[in-house]
Amino acid sequence: MDLRYGIIGCGMMGQEHLRNIALIDGASVAAIFEPDAAMRAEAAKLAPGAVMADNLADVVANAQVNCLLIVSPNYMHLAQLEEIAAIRPLPILCEKPLFTDPADAPRLAALRSAYPAPIWVAMEYRYMPPVAHLIAQAKAATGGIKMLTIREHRFPFLEKVGDWNRFNCNTGGTLVEKCCHFFDLMRLIAGCDPVRVMASAGQAVNHLNELYDGQIPDIWDNAFVIVEFENGLRAMLELCMFAEGARYQEEITAVGPKGRIDCLVPGPGRFWPAHLGAAPVPKVIVSPRDPKGPQELDVPVDPGLLAAGDHNGSTFYQHQGFARVVSDGQTPEVSLLDGWWAVAIGMAAQESAATGQAVDLTRAAYAPTAAQGHQR
């Protein structure tokens, strides 16, 4: 079966999706809803065969469309999923986060129990080649992970249409908006659910001198987050969003009784200074305890995939997987439950940083529970 996408939202990230869909055999874009005129014009250049719809309902009702992609601002995702469910439930690839308000968790639970088609939550970081290599090799390299560290030192939030990403009420907060990717990785690598979250975070450098309709942005730009899991694994996130001078944007380290494995991931190539030569190549380093001797492996990404987006080829691999779901009936690799847990950890981190208290995720109302159909 060929994929004929209907797309909801075609801003910066939506356009990355368009470039990657164009690389997938048998995939095309049938319809797009993008209310901003400038973004709509850019999307039309990338998908000239697509119908430009006036609203979400027209995209969903389009007979040519057989799958959907949601790439709208964060706070719109859940309501749009509910609207789709009421019109024509199709397979969906939905950008993160699934929801932004802790009070909306029951709505997500209701959607999850009733939606008849597959929903894949976009967690691109799983599919970055160096990260995927670390995930595949981590158990053997470490002898069983006991500690996991993710460090992201990157550039500030980019400008978005209407500056929606400058305020927690629209994004869910930095630890939901930006970091749910990393909490998803932690839970995937741990192989079980989180039980407790502790965090310290704040706004130290970015956006302090900006003003939008008389309001100063309240989005945080730095954080430490510790997550404890059911199996005893401890994971930590270190986030800094004013460190774009670093050679690598993400550094992930897993450690166990046998050794350590690291992956080093550069940021978007378009931001790498030309006078410094070629952009850094992703690496994986395995460091056994005995015999000692780190082994370094380059994990290059196809140049065509690098040119198609800012996420080291992961958007392409994600669409390949989604194509198998739509065409072959496979189960989504990133489920609605996975996406829910990623948001719940982020919300717990926001709460912990705001209150100065650890958050028990086994009791948090916004986290998945047995009563809400908790399944792995």
Secondary structure, 3 states (H helix, E strand, C coil): CCEEEEEECCCHHHHHHHHHHCCCCCEEEEEEECCCHHHHHHHHHHCCCCEECCCHHHHHHCCCCCEEEECCCHHHHHHHHHHHHHHCCCCEEEECCCCCCHHHHHHHHHHHHHCCCCEEEECHHHHCHHHHHHHHHHHHHHCCCCEEEEEEECCCCCCCHHHHHHCHHHHCCHHHHCCHHHHHHHHHHHCCCEEEEEEEEECCCCCCCCCECCECCCCCCEEEEEEEECCCCEEEEEEECCCCCCCCCEEEEEECCCEEEEEEECCCHHHCCHHHCCCCCCEEEEEECCCCCCEEEECCCCHHHHHCCCCCCHHHHHHHHHHHHHHHCCCCCCCHHHHHHHHHHHHHHHHHHHHCCCEECCCCCCCCCHHHCCCC
